[in-house]
Amino acid sequence: MTVSGTCETGATVQISVDDASNSVTPAVTTSATCAGAAYSKSVSVASLINGVLTATVTQTDAAGNTSSGGTATTTKNVSTTGTGAAKITVTVSGGSTYGSVITFKATVASRVRRGAVPTGTVTFNDGATTLGSAPVVRGIAKFPISSLAVGTHSITAVYEGSTAYAPVTSSPLNRTVRPVSTSTRVTSSDATSTVGQPVTFTATVRATTGGALGGTVAFKEGSSILAVVPVSNGSAGCIISSLPNGTHVITATYSGDPNHSTSSGRVIQRVR
C-alpha cells in the first residue's frame, strides 16, 4: 500500500501500519523524508493479516519536535487473498556502478501446472528498507532504480497476493554497487622552473557519473607529501617553491569519496 500526505518540508515522517490482530502480528514501520511539503511512501504489508489496515503517521522537524502528521490516520482495506500457491524469483540487469540504472525483475508463477497467471503487486525490499512497488503484468514485475548506495544489497521481492494466490516472498538476491571509476591528470604552471620559483601544480579529477566529486588530492614526490588539498569543482591545486635543482616526479593521488574510486596521475618537473 502507499501512504501519502502533507508535512513540513525537511521533516522526517514516521509511518506505522498495523492490522486488527491486536499486536499479535507486529506493525510494519518505515520512514520517509518530506520534500516540497508532501510525502509518499510505498509500504509492504504482506506480513499483516487481511482486513482493515491503519497507517499512523508522525513527523519530526529539524529541531527535533514531533507532531502528528497532516493526515495522521488512514484506513485501507486489503482485498482477501486466495490460497493458491505461487512462486517468485528475482533477477537483475543493468549497471553495477553508483548512479547507473539497475532493474530488478520479479517473475511470479503458479506452482500448479496450467494455473492462472498471477496478477497484483510486487514490493521490492533492500534488507528491511522498502524500495518501491511494481504491478505484475503477465507474471512479471519490473523495478528500475538508480539511487542504490555503494555496497552490497540484499534484495527480496514480496508478492502481495491476489484473489487467487497467497502472498509469497522470494529468496534474497545480492547485488553489489561499485564506486564510479575516476581519472586524475596533473599539470604544472611551468614545466622547467628555477630554484625558489613558485610553481602551481593542478590536479583535474574526472568521473563519468556519480555526481559532484568530494575527497582530497595528495601531491607527493616519492613518499614525501608536499600538500593535501580538498577537491573543488573537480580540481585541486597547490603552489610549491621548495623543489631543489634536478628532475622531479610529482604524483597527485585522488583519495576517492563514498561514490568514486581513487586514481592518480603524475607530471615531470625540472628545476634549474
Secondary structure, 3 states (H helix, E strand, C coil): CEEEEECCCCCEEEEEEECCCCCCCCCEEEEEECECCEEEEECCCCCCCCEEEEEEEEEECCCCCEEEEEEEEEEEEECCCCCECEEEEEEEEECCECCCCEEEEEEEEECCCCCCCCCEEEEEEECCEEEEEEEEECCEEEEEECCCCCEEEEEEEEECCCCCECCEECCCEEEEEECECEEEEEEECCCEECCCCCEEEEEEEEECCCCCCCCEEEEEECCEEEEEEECECCEEEEEECCCCCEEEEEEEEECCECCECCEEEEEEEEEC
